[in-house]
Amino acid sequence: MNNKIPLESMVMDLKRVALGYHRNSLVMAQRFYEEALKRRQELDLTTIKPYMHPIFEKIGTMKKQSNEKIAEDALMYSILIQNYTRIFLV
C-alpha cells in the first residue's frame, strides 16, 4: 500500500491544527485534528519505519494537552512526518 498521500495529507492537517490553535480558532483546529486522526487510520503501518510509530501514537493522545502545547506538537509532528515522506517516499 502506498502511504504517500495519507502521510502528506496528515502533514497538511497537522499544520492547520497548529495554525488553528495558535490563532485561537478552536473549531477549525478540532476539525483538522479529526481529519489527521482519520488519515492515521488509512496508513499501512507495516510499510512505515518503526521509529515513526510512536509519533502516530502521540498524535492520538495530544488532545489531552493545553492548546499551546497541542499547537507546538502538531507543528513538530507535521515537520517530522514531512521529512519522512521526502526521504523515504520519493
C-alpha positions as CSV (number, residue, x, y, z in Angstrom):
1,M,0.0,0.0,0.0
2,N,1.2,3.5,-0.8
3,N,1.3,5.7,2.2
4,K,2.5,8.9,0.5
5,I,-0.9,10.6,0.0
6,P,-2.3,9.8,3.5
7,L,1.0,11.0,5.1
8,E,1.2,14.2,3.1
9,S,-2.5,14.9,3.9
10,M,-1.8,14.3,7.6
11,V,1.1,16.8,7.3
12,M,-1.2,19.5,6.0
13,D,-4.0,18.6,8.5
14,L,-1.5,18.9,11.4
15,K,-0.2,22.2,10.1
16,R,-3.7,23.5,10.1
17,V,-4.2,22.2,13.6
18,A,-1.2,24.2,14.7
19,L,-2.3,27.3,12.9
20,G,-5.9,27.0,14.3
21,Y,-4.8,26.6,17.9
22,H,-2.2,29.4,17.5
23,R,-4.9,31.8,16.2
24,N,-7.4,30.5,18.8
25,S,-9.7,29.2,16.1
26,L,-10.6,26.1,18.1
27,V,-13.4,24.8,15.9
28,M,-11.2,24.8,12.8
29,A,-8.3,23.2,14.8
30,Q,-10.6,20.5,16.1
31,R,-11.9,19.7,12.6
32,F,-8.5,19.3,11.2
33,Y,-7.3,17.3,14.2
34,E,-10.2,14.8,13.4
35,E,-9.1,14.7,9.8
36,A,-5.5,13.9,10.9
37,L,-6.8,11.1,13.0
38,K,-8.7,9.7,10.0
39,R,-5.6,9.8,8.0
40,R,-3.8,7.8,10.7
41,Q,-6.4,5.1,10.2
42,E,-5.6,4.9,6.5
43,L,-1.9,4.1,7.0
44,D,-0.3,0.7,6.4
45,L,2.0,0.8,9.4
46,T,3.8,-2.4,8.3
47,T,5.5,-0.4,5.5
48,I,6.4,2.6,7.6
49,K,9.7,2.6,9.5
50,P,9.3,1.5,13.2
51,Y,10.7,4.8,14.6
52,M,7.7,6.6,13.2
53,H,5.1,4.5,15.0
54,P,5.4,6.4,18.4
55,I,4.7,9.7,16.5
56,F,1.4,8.3,15.2
57,E,0.5,7.1,18.7
58,K,1.3,10.6,20.2
59,I,-0.9,12.3,17.6
60,G,-3.8,10.4,19.0
61,T,-3.1,11.5,22.6
62,M,-2.0,15.1,22.1
63,K,-5.6,16.3,22.5
64,K,-5.2,15.9,26.3
65,Q,-2.8,18.8,26.5
66,S,-3.2,22.6,26.6
67,N,-4.0,24.4,23.4
68,E,-0.5,25.9,23.2
69,K,1.2,22.5,23.6
70,I,-1.1,21.0,21.0
71,A,-0.1,23.7,18.5
72,E,3.6,23.1,19.2
73,D,3.3,19.3,19.0
74,A,1.1,19.4,15.8
75,L,3.7,21.6,14.1
76,M,6.6,19.4,15.2
77,Y,4.9,16.2,14.2
78,S,3.9,17.6,10.8
79,I,7.5,18.5,10.1
80,L,8.8,15.1,11.2
81,I,6.3,13.3,9.0
82,Q,7.0,15.7,6.1
83,N,10.7,14.9,6.4
84,Y,10.0,11.2,6.4
85,T,7.9,11.5,3.3
86,R,10.6,13.4,1.5
87,I,13.3,11.0,2.4
88,F,11.6,7.6,2.1
89,L,8.6,8.1,-0.1
90,V,10.1,9.8,-3.1
